[in-house]
Amino acid sequence: KKTLKSLYAPTTQSIEFVEVPEMTYLMLDSSGDPRDEENFQAVVSTLYTVAYAIKFALKAHGIDFVVMPTEGLWWVEDLSKLDFDDRTNWLWTMMIVQPDGVTPEIFDTAVAAVRKKKNPARLDEVRLVRYAEGRAAQVLYIGAYADELPTIARLHEEIEAQGYVPTLKHHEIYLSDPRKTAPEKLKTVIRQPVTKK
């Protein structure tokens, strides 16, 4: 976690431009309204189950690390139909960054252990992926997820002002557990990969 501080600890005061290197993630795709708690929680729960299985597998070999927060990539096939009130056409990927030492073999072993113990829904859809964003703009947002739009707009205004255009997918990093944190205190890193105009 300390190694990635510049990527996971921006401020609320200013938009920061960062270089996001290629990293390894556990990923699970879904679609539809993320406010559908049952679907959303099933995805997050399955990801965390695999993440902790990897943590314990590595700990047995003397490697310990902090399980990182959940992250989400959000998009729609047709950006002209992006609607924050009706989110039924949204596509999304939930993910958790993994230490560099996590290999496909370690991942397969962890998934097999999870299947034997719990076998959560959609376990077979979890995948280990190398993903790179490169240059990105980001800011810390504190508040309810439903009230993010002004902060997202501010991020995009700064992207435009600095001579960039958005590329890739809208990215959010959920630093708080919504089950244990009041909506107005939720901390979310809002990130948008960019490229020069």
C-alpha positions as CSV (number, residue, x, y, z in Angstrom):
1,K,0.0,0.0,0.0
2,K,2.8,2.4,0.9
3,T,4.5,1.7,-2.5
4,L,1.4,2.9,-4.4
5,K,0.6,5.9,-2.1
6,S,0.8,8.5,-4.9
7,L,-1.8,6.5,-6.8
8,Y,-4.1,5.8,-3.9
9,A,-3.9,9.0,-1.8
10,P,-4.7,12.1,-3.8
11,T,-6.2,15.2,-2.2
12,T,-9.6,16.8,-2.5
13,Q,-8.1,20.2,-3.1
14,S,-6.6,19.7,-6.5
15,I,-6.6,17.5,-9.6
16,E,-3.4,15.5,-9.9
17,F,-1.9,14.0,-13.0
18,V,-0.2,10.7,-12.4
19,E,1.5,7.9,-14.3
20,V,-0.3,4.6,-13.6
21,P,2.0,1.7,-14.4
22,E,0.9,-1.7,-15.6
23,M,-0.2,-3.6,-12.6
24,T,-1.8,-7.0,-11.8
25,Y,-5.5,-7.1,-10.9
26,L,-8.1,-9.6,-10.0
27,M,-11.1,-8.6,-12.2
28,L,-14.8,-9.6,-12.4
29,D,-17.1,-8.0,-15.1
30,S,-20.8,-7.2,-14.6
31,S,-23.4,-5.0,-16.0
32,G,-26.6,-3.1,-15.1
33,D,-27.4,-0.8,-12.2
34,P,-24.6,-0.9,-9.6
35,R,-27.3,0.1,-7.1
36,D,-28.6,-3.4,-7.4
37,E,-27.1,-4.5,-4.1
38,E,-27.4,-8.2,-4.6
39,N,-25.5,-8.3,-7.8
40,F,-22.9,-5.7,-6.7
41,Q,-22.2,-7.3,-3.4
42,A,-21.9,-10.8,-5.0
43,V,-19.2,-9.5,-7.3
44,V,-17.3,-7.7,-4.6
45,S,-17.6,-10.6,-2.1
46,T,-16.3,-13.1,-4.7
47,L,-13.3,-10.8,-5.5
48,Y,-12.4,-10.4,-1.9
49,T,-12.7,-14.1,-1.2
50,V,-10.1,-14.8,-3.9
51,A,-7.9,-11.8,-2.8
52,Y,-7.7,-13.2,0.8
53,A,-7.0,-16.7,-0.5
54,I,-4.0,-15.3,-2.4
55,K,-2.9,-13.3,0.7
56,F,-2.9,-16.5,2.9
57,A,-1.2,-18.6,0.2
58,L,1.6,-16.0,0.0
59,K,1.8,-15.6,3.7
60,A,2.6,-19.3,4.0
61,H,5.7,-18.5,2.0
62,G,6.7,-15.5,4.2
63,I,5.2,-12.8,1.9
64,D,2.7,-10.6,3.6
65,F,0.8,-7.6,2.1
66,V,-2.3,-5.5,2.7
67,V,-5.3,-6.5,0.6
68,M,-6.0,-3.3,-1.4
69,P,-9.4,-1.6,-1.8
70,T,-12.0,-2.5,-4.4
71,E,-11.8,-0.5,-7.6
72,G,-14.3,-0.1,-10.4
73,L,-14.1,0.6,-14.2
74,W,-17.3,2.1,-15.5
75,W,-18.6,2.7,-19.1
76,V,-21.4,2.3,-21.6
77,E,-21.2,1.1,-25.2
78,D,-22.7,4.3,-26.5
79,L,-21.5,7.3,-24.5
80,S,-24.4,9.4,-25.8
81,K,-26.6,7.1,-23.7
82,L,-24.7,7.6,-20.5
83,D,-27.5,8.2,-18.0
84,F,-26.9,8.6,-14.3
85,D,-30.6,8.2,-13.4
86,D,-31.1,5.0,-15.5
87,R,-28.0,2.9,-15.1
88,T,-29.4,-0.3,-16.6
89,N,-27.1,-0.1,-19.7
90,W,-23.9,0.4,-17.6
91,L,-21.0,-2.0,-18.0
92,W,-18.5,-2.3,-15.2
93,T,-15.5,-4.3,-13.9
94,M,-14.7,-4.5,-10.3
95,M,-11.1,-5.2,-9.4
96,I,-8.4,-5.4,-6.7
97,V,-4.8,-4.7,-7.4
98,Q,-2.4,-7.6,-6.5
99,P,1.3,-7.6,-5.6
100,D,3.7,-8.2,-8.5
101,G,4.6,-11.7,-7.2
102,V,1.1,-13.0,-7.9
103,T,1.5,-15.4,-10.8
104,P,-1.2,-17.3,-12.8
105,E,-0.2,-20.4,-10.8
106,I,-0.7,-18.7,-7.5
107,F,-4.0,-17.4,-8.7
108,D,-5.2,-20.9,-9.9
109,T,-4.2,-22.4,-6.6
110,A,-6.2,-19.7,-4.7
111,V,-9.2,-20.2,-6.9
112,A,-9.1,-23.9,-6.4
113,A,-8.9,-23.4,-2.6
114,V,-11.9,-21.1,-2.7
115,R,-13.9,-23.5,-4.8
116,K,-13.2,-26.3,-2.3
117,K,-14.3,-24.2,0.7
118,K,-17.0,-21.7,-0.4
119,N,-17.5,-21.9,-4.2
120,P,-19.1,-18.4,-4.4
121,A,-21.2,-17.4,-7.4
122,R,-19.3,-16.4,-10.5
123,L,-16.0,-17.7,-9.2
124,D,-15.1,-19.0,-12.6
125,E,-15.4,-15.5,-14.1
126,V,-12.7,-14.0,-11.8
127,R,-9.5,-13.4,-13.8
128,L,-6.0,-12.2,-13.2
129,V,-5.1,-9.4,-15.6
130,R,-2.2,-7.1,-16.3
131,Y,-3.8,-3.6,-16.9
132,A,-2.1,-0.3,-17.6
133,E,-3.7,3.2,-17.7
134,G,-0.6,5.4,-18.2
135,R,-1.2,9.1,-17.8
136,A,-4.3,9.8,-15.7
137,A,-6.0,12.7,-13.8
138,Q,-7.4,11.9,-10.4
139,V,-8.9,13.6,-7.3
140,L,-10.2,12.4,-3.9
141,Y,-14.0,12.8,-3.5
142,I,-15.6,12.6,0.0
143,G,-19.3,12.0,0.1
144,A,-22.2,9.8,-1.2
145,Y,-21.7,8.0,-4.5
146,A,-24.9,9.6,-5.8
147,D,-23.4,13.1,-5.4
148,E,-20.1,12.5,-7.3
149,L,-21.2,14.2,-10.5
150,P,-19.9,17.8,-9.7
151,T,-16.5,16.3,-8.8
152,I,-16.4,14.2,-12.0
153,A,-17.3,17.4,-14.0
154,R,-14.5,19.3,-12.2
155,L,-12.0,16.5,-13.1
156,H,-13.0,16.6,-16.8
157,E,-12.8,20.5,-16.9
158,E,-9.2,20.3,-15.6
159,I,-8.4,17.5,-18.2
160,E,-9.7,19.8,-20.9
161,A,-7.9,22.9,-19.5
162,Q,-4.5,21.0,-19.4
163,G,-4.8,20.0,-23.1
164,Y,-5.9,16.4,-22.6
165,V,-8.8,14.2,-23.7
166,P,-10.2,11.3,-21.8
167,T,-9.2,7.8,-22.9
168,L,-10.0,4.3,-21.6
169,K,-12.6,3.9,-18.8
170,H,-13.8,6.0,-15.9
171,H,-12.0,4.5,-12.8
172,E,-13.1,4.7,-9.2
173,I,-11.2,3.4,-6.1
174,Y,-13.3,2.8,-3.0
175,L,-11.2,3.7,0.0
176,S,-14.1,3.3,2.5
177,D,-16.4,0.3,3.3
178,P,-20.0,1.5,2.5
179,R,-21.3,-1.0,5.0
180,K,-19.4,0.7,7.8
181,T,-19.2,4.3,6.7
182,A,-21.8,7.1,6.6
183,P,-22.5,8.1,3.0
184,E,-21.3,11.7,3.6
185,K,-17.9,10.3,4.8
186,L,-17.2,7.8,2.0
187,K,-13.8,8.4,0.4
188,T,-13.4,7.6,-3.4
189,V,-10.5,8.3,-5.7
190,I,-11.9,9.3,-9.1
191,R,-9.5,8.7,-11.9
192,Q,-9.7,9.3,-15.6
193,P,-6.9,8.1,-18.0
194,V,-6.0,10.8,-20.5
195,T,-4.0,11.4,-23.7
196,K,-2.8,14.7,-25.2
197,K,-5.1,16.3,-27.8
